[in-house]
Each structure stands twice: as structure tokens, then as C-alpha cells.
Amino acid sequence: MPTLRELQQTFLNDVLTGSANSTAWIEHTHLTPEQRLAIYKNNTHKTLLASMQNTFPLTQKAVGDEFFAYAVKEYLKEHTPSSGSLFGLGADFSEFLTTFDPVQQFEFLPDIAQLEWLIESSYYAPNDPRISIKALENISLDTIPLMKFKLHPSTFLFKSKWPLDDIIEHIEKGTTPSELKPQVPRYTFLIYRHNFNVRYRKLSYAESIFLQALNKGETFANAHRMALEINPQADMGAILGNALEKSLFTQEQQEELK
């Protein structure tokens, strides 16, 4: 006789993977064990599918409802939820898509899914204190070049070899993009939360170098220099001003601002 924990794990595996190893231990009256198990399978799959649809609406629209449901079903066989919370479901969906043979014709699809996951992550990220333009007004001009600005937990930088903004426009319109060619160097997309709304946009190369350098711990002066080496004509004042206006940086460990 299996232990309670073993029975629970077997039942869970049956519900999530489609197996039927727990039916011998399911009591039945007017419904067979297989029929009773099917009720749990269907309800669970509908709940998990709805969660994935909410997180990956563009991915779903790109491949169609039926195919997306099939992909999610296959994904869940190897990526079962690890907790009672649905947050976190789909964290590695883009990785799954890179090796999922039926979608190999859509080379850009894993990156679309990853962008959507970062949008989801940005929305639920901690609301840590942010650096504002007003907070910098009281800082000595000699101090700012030595300061280090860390991206807020709700802010992400994502590199892709595909023009995701153009592809998304086609997906939303239901049209097919023209021939796509991988881009080198890669595009960098900024995902951020501002006033409780999550947005994304494609960055210029200088802007991406600047923000990446800051996020890696470089001082403002060094990040500024690295961006100008890429594009001497870059308007760094506007770039920094836009980043502060959108509250991209956290106030964590900024003693000068306390």
C-alpha cells in the first residue's frame, strides 16, 4: 500500500501529465476511476491554460488558439507548477519553445514569449524606492559622476536578434511580417513599470550600452563614457533625464539621496 504522500504525488502526476497510475486507488460509484480522474485533469488543464493565455497573449495569437493549447499541454508535462500559486507558471516557457520542434518555423517565437514573461515579471516586481529627478537636485555636481545607479526590480533589459516591436505589430494586426533577418548587434528592449503600467520599447545602441553599464555596477561617468564611445552624438542628458522620468533606478544603497 503506497503512503499518503506517494498517492498524492501519483495523483498529481496523473492530473498534469495525462497518465492514469492512480486509478487503482480511486473509489467509484456511478463514475469509473478514469472518468473521475478526467474531471480533475480537465479542470486543472483549463485553469493552467487560462493562466498561460493571460501571460502570453501575443504568443498565443501568433500560433493560434488550438496550437497554443497543444504547446501548453506539452510544456506542462515537463514543467509542472511547484506551488499553489500560479505566479511563476511559464517562467521557462520561452526556453521550452526553443526546442519544441513544431514551432521551429517561428524562430522569433521564444523571444516574443520571453518579452511577455518579463512584462509579467515587471508587473509583479517589488515596489522598491526609486530615484527621482527631484532627489538629484540636492546632490553636488561633483558627486553625480561617481554615483552608481542600479535598475529598479521592475526594470529589465532584454536582447533579441529580432525586431520584436515590428513583429508584435504584425501579430496584433494578424498580418505576416516580411522576410526576417537576425540582427547583429542584437536589439535591446527596455521593459519597465511606471505608474502601475508596464511598457516596453526598443533602445538605441548608445542608450542600451549606458543602461547595461550602470546595471553592471559602473559609475555614471564610466557608463556615460562607454555610451559616447559607441555614439559621440548621443544626447546623454536626454537619455538620463528620460530614465529618471520613467523611474528606472532604485534608491537602494544610495546614501547621497537619504
WOHU-V67246 format. One record per pair of residues at least 4 apart in sequence whose C-alpha atoms are under 7 Angstrom apart, sorted by sequence separation. I is the first residue (numbers start at 1). GAP is how many residues later the second one is. D is the distance in whole Angstrom. If there is no record, write none. Layout:
i,gap,d
I,GAP,D
I,GAP,D
This chain:
i,gap,d
2,4,6
3,4,6
4,4,6
5,4,6
6,4,6
7,4,6
8,4,6
9,4,6
10,4,6
11,4,6
12,4,6
13,4,6
14,4,5
22,4,7
28,4,6
31,4,6
32,4,6
33,4,6
34,4,6
35,4,7
37,4,6
38,4,6
39,4,6
40,4,6
41,4,6
42,4,6
43,4,6
44,4,6
45,4,6
46,4,6
47,4,6
48,4,6
49,4,6
50,4,6
51,4,6
52,4,6
53,4,5
56,4,6
57,4,6
58,4,6
59,4,7
60,4,6
61,4,7
63,4,6
64,4,6
65,4,6
66,4,6
67,4,6
68,4,6
69,4,6
70,4,6
71,4,6
72,4,6
73,4,7
75,4,6
76,4,5
92,4,6
93,4,6
94,4,7
96,4,6
100,4,7
108,4,6
109,4,6
110,4,6
111,4,6
112,4,6
113,4,6
114,4,6
115,4,6
116,4,6
117,4,6
118,4,6
119,4,6
120,4,7
121,4,6
131,4,7
132,4,7
133,4,7
139,4,7
140,4,7
143,4,7
151,4,6
163,4,6
164,4,6
165,4,6
166,4,7
167,4,6
168,4,6
169,4,6
170,4,6
171,4,6
193,4,5
194,4,6
203,4,6
204,4,6
205,4,6
206,4,6
207,4,6
208,4,6
209,4,6
210,4,6
211,4,6
212,4,6
213,4,7
214,4,5
218,4,6
219,4,6
220,4,6
221,4,6
222,4,6
223,4,6
224,4,6
225,4,6
226,4,7
227,4,6
228,4,4
235,4,6
236,4,6
237,4,6
238,4,6
239,4,6
240,4,6
241,4,6
242,4,6
243,4,6
244,4,6
2,5,6
14,5,4
28,5,6
31,5,6
60,5,6
63,5,6
170,5,5
193,5,4
203,5,6
213,5,5
214,5,6
218,5,6
243,5,5
14,6,5
27,6,7
170,6,6
192,6,6
193,6,6
214,6,7
228,6,6
14,7,7
26,7,6
53,7,7
170,7,6
192,7,6
14,8,7
60,8,5
81,8,6
191,8,6
192,8,6
191,9,4
214,9,6
23,10,5
167,10,6
190,10,5
191,10,7
213,10,5
10,11,7
11,11,5
23,11,6
189,11,7
190,11,5
10,12,6
98,12,6
189,12,6
190,12,6
97,13,6
189,13,4
190,13,7
210,13,5
188,14,6
189,14,6
210,14,6
95,15,7
188,15,6
94,16,4
210,16,7
94,17,7
209,17,7
210,17,5
209,18,6
94,19,5
49,20,7
94,20,5
162,20,6
188,20,6
207,20,7
75,21,7
161,21,5
162,21,6
206,21,5
161,22,5
206,22,7
49,23,7
161,23,7
163,24,7
206,24,6
15,25,6
16,25,7
161,25,5
162,25,7
206,25,6
15,26,5
91,26,7
160,26,5
161,26,6
126,27,6
159,27,6
160,27,5
125,28,6
159,28,6
160,28,6
206,28,7
125,29,5
159,29,4
158,30,5
159,30,6
123,31,7
157,31,7
158,31,5
122,32,4
157,32,6
158,32,7
207,32,7
122,33,6
157,33,5
156,34,6
157,34,6
156,35,5
155,36,6
156,36,6
155,37,4
52,38,7
154,38,6
155,38,7
154,39,6
111,49,7
59,50,7
112,52,7
194,52,6
59,53,6
194,53,7
59,54,6
108,54,6
192,56,7
56,57,6
16,60,7
17,60,5
56,60,6
16,61,6
55,61,7
55,62,7
16,64,7
150,64,6
151,64,6
55,65,6
149,65,6
150,65,5
148,66,7
149,66,7
148,69,6
122,70,6
123,70,7
148,70,6
122,71,6
148,71,5
119,72,6
147,72,5
148,72,6
146,73,5
147,73,6
145,74,7
146,74,6
123,75,6
145,75,5
146,75,6
122,76,7
144,76,7
145,76,5
119,79,6
155,93,6
152,96,6
151,97,6
152,97,5
151,98,4
152,98,4
150,99,5
151,99,6
149,100,6
150,100,6
62,109,6
61,110,7
133,111,6
132,112,6
133,112,7
58,113,7
131,113,7
132,113,7
132,115,6
131,116,6
130,117,6
131,118,6
130,119,6
131,119,6
130,120,4
131,120,5
129,121,6
130,121,5
128,122,7
129,122,5
135,122,6
